[in-house]
Amino acid sequence: MSHGAGETYKGYFIKTVARAVNPHSAVSVLFEGSASVSQNPAAAYEDIVPESHIGEDQVFGTEFEAHRHAERAARKFIDGLKHEAKSA
């Protein structure tokens, strides 16, 4: 498992995690990415519960790809929150 560096986007803090989904494979290891979104920068030090991640389930050949996918899903989620706030 690897943790992304974390970043801020439109006032929210995004944290990503890449986890191996088949760590004992003799052929190749695949990774899934998950993200958390918080307005509290201290959330960078909290674990992401796999069942509460943002984005659809997909697997990738590298940890980097898993992190990037999770980051894009988090940005899309935040953009949706901002859109909802304008509509209300």
N, C-alpha and C positions, 0 to 999 in steps of 0.2 A: 504494500500500500504506500502511495506517495501523496503528499499534500502539496497543493499549488501554493504559490507565493501569496495569493490573496490580492484583491484590488478593490478600489471604490469605483462605483458607477452610479451617477445621478443621485448621490447621497446615500447609497446603500453599499454595504461591504459584501463582496462575493468571495466565498472560499470554495475551492474545489478539491476533490479527492479522487484518485484513481486506484481501483482495487483489482487485483487479479481474480478472474472468475474461474480459472482452471490452473492453479499454481503448480500442480503436479504433472502437467502434460509433458510427454516426452517429445512432442512435435513443436508446439509453440504456445506461448502464454498469451491469453487474451485479457483485455482490461475493460472495465466499465467505469464511467465517470459519474460523479454526483456533485451537486453544488448546494450550498446553503446561502441564503440571503438574509442580511441583518442590517439594522440601522446602528448597531453597536459594534464598533471596531474590535472590542474585546472578544467577540464571537470567533475571531481567528484562532483562538486557543481551545475551542470546544469541538468535540468530535461530531461528525455528521452521521446520524443514524441512517443506515442504508434504506430503510423503509420510508424515510421522509425526504428523499432527494427530489430535486426538480429536474424535469425532462423525461423523455421516453427512454426505455431501456434499449441500449445498443451496446455492442462490444467492439473493441478496436484492437489493432495489432500492436499499438504502442501506448505507453502511459501519456505521452504528449497529446496524442489524438483524443484520448479519453478526457483529459483536462480541458482541451479546447472545446470539445462538444459540450461539456458541463458548463463552461463559461458562457458559451453562446445561449444555452438554454436559460441560464440565470439572467442574462441581459434581456432576453425576450420576455421573461417573467416580469422583470422590473418595468420594462416598457409597457406591458399590459396593466400593471398597477398604476402607472402614471396616466394612462389613457382612461382607466376607470375613474380616477380622481377628477379628471377634467369633465367627464360625462355627468358626474353626480351633482 
